[in-house]
Amino acid sequence: MNTPEVHINAVKLAKTVKLTEGSLTILHDISLTINRGETVAIVGASGSGKSTLLSLLAGLDLPSHGEVYLAGRPLHTLSEDERAAVRAADVGFVFQSFLLLPSLTALENITLPAELAGIKDARSRGLALLEQVGLSARADFFPAQLSGGEQQRVAIARAFITRPAVLFADEPSANLDAATGQKIEDLLFTLNAEQGTTLVLVTHNNDLAQRCQRQYRMQAGRFIDSDLKGLANVG
């Protein structure tokens, strides 16, 4: 049997921020291991620290203490420019707020990361993804002309256009009605399976978390015991 390849490894991560009246520790000694191709959910209520943890795992922020490795690269030792290069090469994002550029069409929003990465077939990739997410007829529409669900489909297509090794999704369906949210979740998992991406999903939705292979539950900046299936590697 082949040994799983560790894709993300966090070792005793902590995050403390300074306040006018002192300091606040958001994360306490978080450790976890995620293998290549796994789907993993980080579950918790608002304020539990799950989005902060995602930011550290993705190299968007640096821990106050601890280590985080993405595909063997020590993000905690890299400069912002070096971490940005890692994200550009290997990471995709889907956020609760769609973060589309209002002055660009749906197709232009999707192709922008690929163009910035110098991918020559960015337009053909973008058109293919528009087809996959069911928005071929909306290629020339601007975000303001799209519904919330359509905007999130564009955001998902944008996240996958560079064929990232890992995708971080932060509450991807929270701003949508239940029916539209279900379609967005189905689309996210379908594209993820097709591309073999490692998926790290942050959510407060237990039903969505159950679709992942493993789950971690957070409370007050720590991992806690949970009745969710597959809870493992709790640090």
C-alpha positions in Angstrom: 0.0 0.0 0.0 1.3 3.5 -0.9 1.9 5.9 2.0 -0.3 9.0 1.7 1.6 12.1 0.7 1.3 14.8 3.3 0.2 18.0 1.6 -0.4 20.4 4.5 1.1 20.0 7.9 0.6 22.4 10.8 2.5 22.1 14.1 1.4 23.8 17.3 0.1 26.9 15.5 -0.9 29.9 17.7 -2.1 33.3 16.7 -2.2 36.3 19.1 -3.2 39.8 18.1 -2.4 43.0 20.1 -5.2 45.1 21.3 -5.2 48.5 23.0 -6.0 46.9 26.3 -3.6 44.0 25.9 -3.6 41.0 23.6 -6.0 38.3 22.4 -5.1 34.7 21.5 -7.2 33.5 18.6 -5.6 30.1 18.1 -4.0 27.8 20.7 -1.5 25.1 19.7 -3.3 23.8 16.6 -1.8 20.8 14.9 -3.1 18.8 11.9 -2.0 16.9 8.9 -3.9 16.8 5.5 -2.9 14.4 2.8 -2.8 15.2 -0.9 -6.2 14.8 -2.5 -8.1 14.7 0.8 -11.3 16.7 1.5 -11.2 18.2 5.0 -13.7 20.4 6.8 -12.9 22.7 9.7 -16.2 23.3 11.6 -17.1 25.8 14.2 -19.3 28.7 15.1 -18.5 32.3 14.3 -15.5 33.4 16.3 -14.2 29.9 16.9 -11.0 30.7 15.0 -11.6 28.6 11.9 -11.1 31.4 9.3 -7.9 32.5 11.1 -6.7 28.9 10.8 -7.5 28.8 7.1 -5.5 32.1 6.6 -2.5 30.5 8.3 -2.7 27.2 6.3 -3.0 29.2 3.1 -0.1 31.6 3.9 -2.3 34.6 3.9 -1.1 35.4 7.4 1.7 34.3 9.6 1.4 32.5 13.0 2.6 34.0 16.2 4.1 30.6 17.0 4.3 27.3 15.3 5.0 25.9 11.9 2.9 25.4 8.7 4.1 23.5 5.6 2.4 23.5 2.3 3.7 20.7 0.0 6.9 20.7 2.1 7.4 24.5 1.9 7.7 26.2 5.3 5.2 29.1 4.9 6.0 30.4 8.4 9.6 31.2 7.3 8.7 32.8 3.9 8.3 36.5 3.1 5.0 37.9 1.9 6.3 37.9 -1.7 7.5 34.3 -1.4 4.1 33.2 0.1 2.3 35.0 -2.6 4.3 33.1 -5.2 3.3 29.8 -3.5 -0.3 30.8 -3.6 -0.2 31.9 -7.2 1.4 28.5 -8.2 -0.6 26.1 -6.1 -3.6 27.5 -4.3 -7.1 28.5 -5.2 -9.7 30.3 -3.0 -13.5 30.4 -2.7 -14.9 32.9 -0.2 -18.3 33.6 1.3 -18.2 37.0 -0.4 -17.6 36.4 -4.1 -14.9 39.0 -4.5 -15.4 39.4 -8.2 -14.0 42.5 -9.9 -17.0 44.6 -10.9 -15.4 46.1 -14.0 -14.6 42.7 -15.5 -17.0 40.3 -17.2 -17.6 36.8 -15.9 -15.1 35.3 -18.4 -12.5 38.0 -17.6 -12.9 37.4 -13.8 -12.3 33.7 -14.4 -9.3 34.0 -16.7 -7.5 36.7 -14.7 -5.5 34.4 -12.4 -4.5 32.2 -15.3 -3.4 35.3 -17.3 -1.4 36.6 -14.3 0.3 33.2 -14.1 1.2 33.3 -17.8 -1.0 30.4 -18.8 -1.3 30.7 -22.6 -4.7 28.9 -22.9 -6.4 31.0 -20.2 -9.3 31.9 -22.5 -10.0 28.4 -23.6 -9.8 27.1 -20.0 -12.1 29.9 -18.9 -14.7 29.1 -21.6 -14.5 25.4 -20.7 -15.1 26.2 -17.0 -18.0 28.5 -17.9 -19.5 25.6 -19.7 -19.0 23.3 -16.7 -20.6 25.7 -14.3 -23.5 26.3 -16.6 -22.8 29.9 -17.5 -21.7 29.9 -21.1 -24.5 32.4 -21.9 -23.2 34.7 -19.2 -19.6 35.0 -20.4 -19.9 38.8 -21.2 -22.1 39.7 -18.2 -20.7 41.8 -15.5 -21.0 40.8 -11.8 -23.9 43.3 -11.2 -25.9 41.5 -13.9 -25.5 38.1 -12.2 -27.5 36.6 -9.4 -25.7 35.6 -6.2 -25.5 32.0 -7.2 -24.2 32.8 -10.6 -21.5 35.0 -9.1 -20.4 32.2 -6.8 -20.3 29.8 -9.8 -18.0 32.3 -11.5 -15.9 32.5 -8.3 -15.6 28.7 -8.2 -14.6 28.6 -11.9 -12.0 31.3 -11.2 -10.6 29.2 -8.3 -10.1 26.1 -10.5 -8.7 27.8 -13.6 -5.0 27.4 -12.6 -5.7 23.8 -11.6 -4.5 24.4 -8.0 -3.0 21.7 -5.9 -5.1 22.8 -2.9 -8.3 24.8 -2.7 -9.4 26.7 0.4 -13.1 27.4 0.7 -14.5 29.7 3.4 -18.3 29.4 3.9 -18.8 29.1 0.1 -22.6 28.8 0.3 -23.4 30.9 3.4 -24.7 33.9 1.5 -27.1 31.9 -0.7 -30.5 30.4 -0.3 -30.7 26.7 0.5 -31.4 25.4 -3.0 -28.8 27.6 -4.6 -26.3 26.7 -1.9 -26.8 23.0 -2.5 -26.1 23.5 -6.2 -22.9 25.5 -5.4 -21.7 22.8 -3.0 -22.4 20.0 -5.5 -20.4 22.0 -8.1 -17.5 22.6 -5.7 -17.2 18.9 -4.9 -17.6 17.8 -8.6 -14.8 20.1 -9.8 -12.7 19.1 -6.9 -13.0 15.4 -7.7 -12.4 16.0 -11.4 -9.1 17.8 -10.7 -7.9 15.8 -7.7 -7.5 18.9 -5.6 -6.9 18.9 -1.9 -9.9 20.7 -0.4 -9.9 22.5 2.9 -13.4 23.7 3.7 -14.3 26.1 6.5 -17.9 26.0 7.5 -20.4 26.2 10.4 -22.7 23.8 8.4 -22.4 20.2 9.7 -24.2 18.8 6.7 -21.7 20.4 4.4 -18.8 19.2 6.6 -20.2 15.6 6.4 -19.4 15.6 2.7 -15.7 15.8 3.4 -13.6 12.8 4.3 -12.5 14.2 7.6 -13.6 17.0 9.9 -12.1 19.0 12.7 -14.4 20.9 15.1 -13.1 24.2 16.7 -14.2 26.1 19.7 -12.5 29.1 21.2 -9.4 28.6 19.1 -8.9 25.0 19.9 -9.8 21.6 18.4 -12.3 19.8 20.5 -13.9 16.3 20.6 -16.8 15.9 18.2 -19.5 13.4 17.1 -18.8 14.3 13.5 -17.6 11.3 11.5 -13.9 10.9 10.8 -12.5 13.3 13.3 -8.8 12.5 13.4 -5.3 13.9 13.9 -6.6 16.3 16.5 -3.6 18.2 17.9 
